[in-house]
């Protein structure tokens, strides 16, 4: 699972990681993919994070699939106590370097939520930007994400609104294999209040262009 803060995503499976545990062939593929490029993402914060969290009082934040750390560093610079999670050690090292350059502290954790991540506790904000979390029979990823949100806390999740299934399939990426908005919403019972559920024009980080122009943004608050 890898959040690419400030990224331009195309459908070849590079946002969040699947069910294979850290050290598995699938995860090692993510390591190699990062290692083959000096820098993958812009390092800038994602637009939905700015739009939805700028006015939220800092607390504990969990950035699931943090990638190279653009969102995590932005949150930390605004006073949040941030835990940033990804399966790719290469991405985490780049995140650490970005945090050091920005003179902020972030807790970096290498883990895969679909295969038994460590107990990360409860967070005031859980951010999942452009996830490619694998669907599993037990819906492990969705359950782990929701369980990480503290009572009164916010879940913020963003997906691409303009992903074409055939285009994705041509690149070996089956969209139906990954958690979508509907999978998350299906788990939001009366313990949750949906505050935002909309498709909007993407507020891309500076210097980012490409085919991805619209986002699906879901913001839900846990009542208890």
Protein Blocks (a to p, Z undefined) as FASTA:
>chain_A
ZZdehiacddehpabccfbdghiaklmmmmmmmmmpmblbgoiacfklmmmmmmpccddd
ddehklnolmmmmmmmnopacddddfblklmmmmmmmmmmnopacddddddfknopaceb
jafbdcdehiabdcdfklmmmmmmmmmpcghiacdddddfkbcfklmmmnopafklpccf
klmmmmmcfkbccfbdcdddddddehiacjblbdcddddddfZZ
